[in-house]
Every structure is written in C-alpha cells, then in structure tokens.
Amino acid sequence: MELRHLRYFIAAAEEEHFGRASDRLFVTRPAVSQIIADLEDELGIELFERQAHKVKLTAAGQALLPRLQALMTDLNHAIVLAKRVGEGKSGVLNVGYGSLTLYHPLFRAAIKRFHEECPNVTLSLVELATSEQLKALQDGRIHAGFMHFGPKTALGRKQRKGQPQAEGELALDHYLIQTGGLGVVVPADHPLAGRKSVSFSELANERFVVVPRSTITPGYGPMFSLCQEAGFEPRIVQEVSSIASQMNLVSVGVGIGLAVMGKGFTYPNSLAVVKINDVSYKTNFQLGWLKGRIEPVLAQFIDVVRRLNENHPNKAEPDEGEVVSTI
C-alpha cells in the first residue's frame, strides 16, 4: 500500500465519482479505478458500491474515510512543520549569555530582531558565565552563546591548519562581534573618573574588586603579573562571581575593578571606565557554537547577529566580524 492509494481513495470518496476524482488528481479515470481496485484487493474488502453515474462508500469505506482524512491532515501538518524547521522558521533555540553581554546593545537588538523575524521559534536565554557556557554547549543545554575571552584564553585562539585537537578540548566555531581592550572601572565621583586614560602604576593605592574565574578580565595570576610589572602588589578587598556583581560593588565604593573597554559596551551612569594606556590586553566578544553543529534555527540567529553587527555604527573593525574556527 502506498500513499497514493490513500489519496485516491479520499478523493473518490469525497467526490463520489471516479471521473471527478481523476480531474481533481490530474490523472486519468482508469488510473483512479485501478488504484481503488488495487486497494480493495489488498484489504480484501469492497470500499465502494459502483453505480451507473456515481460511486458510494460501503460501510467499510465509511469507517475508513474519516480516519484517513485525519491522518492526511496530520501528515500535511507534519510536512509543513518539517519545512519550517528546515528553513529555520520554527523550532527551539537556547542561547547563553553572561552579565557582561548585557552591557552591549547588540545583544538586546539581536534578541528583539530574532523574535520579530522568527516568531514561531521558542527562544530561551540561559544566563551563564563564558566558562560555564562551554560545558553547556558540550552537554547540549545551549546551542550557542555570547562569549567573552581575554588574550590568553585557549578558546579565543585560532587553530592552526593541520594542528591536531588536543583531547578534552572543545571544537568551536564563532562569529567575532568585536575586540576590545582593558580599562579600569571606578565610581562616577572617583578622582580618576574624569581622566581619558591612566597608567597601571597609578592604581597602586587602590582597592580591587576581582572576578577570579572571569575569562575576560585578569584573574589572580594575570592581575598579579600586571601589578608586579607596574611595581606594586594589588590590594584585593572583595572576590565576586560575576561582572555584574563587580560593577555593583564598584558603584557603591567598595573598590575599583578591571573592565573591558570596547566601542559597543555601555556601563551604568554611576560608573566610569578609563582606558589603561600602558597595558596591551586584547579581548574578544563573540557568538560561539559547536563546530559543525549549525541547525537551521541557529543559522537564522547567527544571520541576525551578523546583519546587526555589520550595520551598527560600533561595528567590528575590517578584520573582525568573520566566522572562524577555533578550539
């Protein structure tokens, strides 16, 4: 039994005429008669009573028709759904983000635009630090994530051609949104707040609020190195688990912090971010996903992010904003 047997049966039953059914199906009348006869032979029952100018369903045919109609409706819905999912217009997408991402307007714009362009996609936003997003990608809890990496983060470096992937490393592709540098974040009324830039040595007498596990700002090791190169030991007064917590504590005067400076990042008015002029510290803000795992819905989201970034006045530099492979 083939799908066409069912389609021909439904058409003949609804039209109560093999000729009209053939016109509806764009086939010959003998073809309809033969398909119906084959179906009846296979089932071992008569489905139609043949009359002079029309056909009528038998009791068996009447029992079969509504169930086949419902089946064909479900089949058509399944086909439409499969097409929408295949085109990225329906489905589920889980996207990770950290607190630093909330300070960049592209994130808000991308979520709003994606909802507008793909209203039938269930978009779930999962708040995770970049280091946690990598595990979530591997476990399948998220499909992509807005990630931030400092200059010595392995996942922020390009894989050399022919270089084998080390065991345990996570193969990623990413779209680079923008690069940035390192600044110092201080309360808006701090003496340094009005400065265009500072040297690292000018921070010697300050108290620091640190995010030890951050992938974007210097943790203990890099921070101590920077301070030692500037000739002092850092006075750390508070450890926090997120950039948002760091910003909140800095705003109430607990201490200062090291923060990302980039053309798109906007911090609360209660804070000032001042460029550190004698430190080379390149940061990456990117959308990342598992290598080779671009489903249609994710492709739609990446396209939204790409288009917004390319049209944004704070878009990436010419060598940025490209999809590259990383590990």
N, C-alpha and C positions, 0 to 999 in steps of 0.2 A: 504494500500500500504506500502510495506517495502522496505528498501534499496536494498535488493537482487533483487527485481523486476526491479529496475533501472539498476543494474549491469548486469543482464541477458539480458535486452533489448539492452544495449550498445554493449555487446559482440556479440549478434546475428546480430545486425545492421552492425557492423564493419566487421564481418566475412561473412555476407550474407549467413550464413549456420548454422543451429541449431547443426549439428554434430561437426563442428569445434569450435563453441561456447562452447559446452559441454566439449571438450578437453581442451580448454583454462581455463574454470572454474573448471575443475576437478570434474564434475558431469556427470550424465547420460544424454543422449539426450532426453529421455522422460521428465526428470526433467525440462530441458530448455523449451521444448514445453509447458508443463503445466504452468510454471511460466509466459510465454509470453501470453498464453491464459487467465490466471487469470488477468493479467494486462489489456488486451484488454477488458475483461468483466467489470472490474471496471471502465475503462474510457468510455466504451460504443462505442468504435471505433475500426477499424482494423488498426493495425500498420504495418503489413507485408502482402505481397502477397505471398502465398505459391505456389511455382513452383516445377517441378519434382526433380531437383537436387540442388535447392537453394531457398533462400527467398529474396524478395526485399521490401524495405520500401515503404509504401504508402505515399501519400502527407502529411498525418497527422504525420506519422513516421519520414519523412524528416524534418518536422518542429520541432519535439520534440528532435531529436538526438543532434544537436549542443548545445542546451541549457542544456541538461542533461550532455553532455561531459564537458561543462564549470562548471556546478555545481559540478561534481565529482572531477574536478581539484581543485576547491576551497575547497572542503571538505578534500581532501588529504593534501592540504597546511595547512588547519586549524589543522588537526591531527598532522602533523609534528611540527607545531608551538607549539601546546599544549604539546607535548612530550619534546621539547626543553626547554620550560618554566618550565615544571615539573622537568626536570633534572638540572635546574639552568643554562642552557646554553644560554638562551635568556630572555629578559625582561628589566625592568628598576630598577636601584638601586640608591638611593640618600643617600650619606654619609656625615655627618657633621664633621667638624674639626675646631679647634681653632688655633691661631697663635703659641702657644707653641708646637703643634703637628708638625709643620714644622721644628722644631729643632731636631726631632727624625728620624733617617734613615729608620726605619721600615715603616713609613707612605709612603715615596717615593717608597720604594721597593714593598710594597703591591699594590699600585695603578698600578705600571708598570707590575707586575706579573699578576694581575687580568685582565688587558687589553690583555695581551698575551694569557691567558688561556680561557678567555670568551669574544672574540672579538664582539660577537653579542649582548652583554648586553650593554645597554645605562647607563653608569656610570656618575652620576652628583655629583660633590663635592660642598658642601654648607658651606661657612665659617661662623661659629657661635661659640660664647663662650659656654663653657660647660653648664652654667645655661640656655642659650637660646636653646641649643640642647634638653634639657629635655622637654621643651614646644613643640619644633618642632617634637619630637617623638610622643608626645601625639596627636598632630594635624595631624599626617601622612605626614608632609612635608619631613621628612627624615626617612629612615628605620634603620639606625644605626649611631653611632657617636664615634669618638675618643675623649675620655673624660679624664679630669684630676681632681682629688679630693684631698683635704687636709685631715688631720687626723680627723677633727670633722664634715665632710660633711656627712649628714644622708644617702645619696645615695651611699656612699662608704662603708657602714657597712653591714655585713651580717644580714639577717633576721633570728631570732631565730625560731627554729621549733615550730610550733603551735602558734606563735605570730601573732595576727591579724594585718592586714594592716590598718593603720590609714586613715581616709577619706581625700582625696586630695593628698595622697602620690602616687607616680608613681612606679609601679612594673616593675623592670628591671632585665634582665639577662646580664651578662657581661663576657668577656674574659679578664683576667688581664694580661697585657703585661709586666709590671714591676713596682716595687716600687722604691721610691727614698727618698731623704732627702732634707734638706734646706741648701742653700748656699747664699752667698752674691755676687751679680754681680757688678763688678766695671770696669772702663775703663782699657784698657791694660797697660796704663802708671801710674796707681794709685799705691801709696805706698804699698797697700795690695795685688796687683796683683801677686806678686811672692811668696806669702805665701801658704803653704799647708793647713793651717786651721787658723781660728781666733776664739776668744771668742766673744760673743754678746756684751759684755761691751766695746770692742774695737771700736764699731760703734757709740759710744755716740756722737761724734762731727761731724758725717756725715750728709749730707742732703739726704733725702729719696724720691725716685720716687715710688708712690704706685698705685696699681691697686685695687681700693676699692671693686669692685664686683667680684674679682677673686675667683674661687672655689679651687685654688691650692696654691696660696701664701697668707700669712696672710694679711687680710684686716685691717681696723682700729682697731676693737676690739682685735683680736689675736695679732696684731702687738704692740699695746699699752701694752698689758699684758706682752709680751716678753721683751719689753724695760723696763717696770717698774721692772720686775724681775731682770734685769741687772743693775738697778739703775739709769735710765735716762729717760727723755721724748723725743720721736722722733721728729726730725725737718723735717716735710713734706713740700717739696717745690713744688711738682707737683703731680696732680692726672691724670691718663690716663685710657683709656678704654680697653686696650689690653696689653698682654705680649710683642708683637712686638713693640708697642709704647714705652713701658717701656725700652726695650733694646736699642732702637734708642736714647732715651734721655740720658740714662746712657752712651752710647758710645761717646756722644758729651760733657760729663762732667757736665750735669745738676745736677746729684746726683748719688746715688747708689740705688740698689734695692735688694729685696729678691727674690731668684730664686730657681727652682727645680734643684737638683743635682741627676743624675742617670747615670747608665753605658752607656746608649744609647744616651743621649742628647748631642748635639754638638752646641755650640754657636759661633757667628762670631768671627774672629780673633781679632777684635777691642775690645773684652771684655774678662774678666777673671772671672771665677766663683770659689769662695773659700769656702771650707766647714766651716760651723759654728759648732764648736766642743762641745758646751755645751748646745745645744738645741735638744730635741727629737721631731721630726716633720716628720712623715711618710706620703708620698704621693703615690697616685695610678694613673697609666696611663693605661687606659683600653678601649676596644671597647665595647660599650653598645647598647642594643636594647630592645624593649618592651618584657616583659615576655610572652612566648608562641606565639610570632609573627615571627618565623623563616620561611620565604618563601625560596624555593629552591635557588634563586639567592643570597639571604643573606647568606644561609648556605655555598655556594661556597666561598663567600668573607671571612667569618669567617675562613674557612678552609685554605685559602691563608695566612691570618694573622697568624694563629696558626703555620702553617708549617714554615713560615719565622722566626717567633719568636723562635721556637724550634731549628732551625738550625743556628741562629745568634750567633756570639761569645759573644754578650752582652745580651744573653737571660736571662729570668727571673730566679730567684732562684728556687730550687726544690719545694718550697711551693707556687710558683706563676704560672701563665700561665694556670690556670684551669678555666673552665666555672662555675660560681657560681651564685646563685640567690641573688639579693639584693633588697632593697626598697629605 
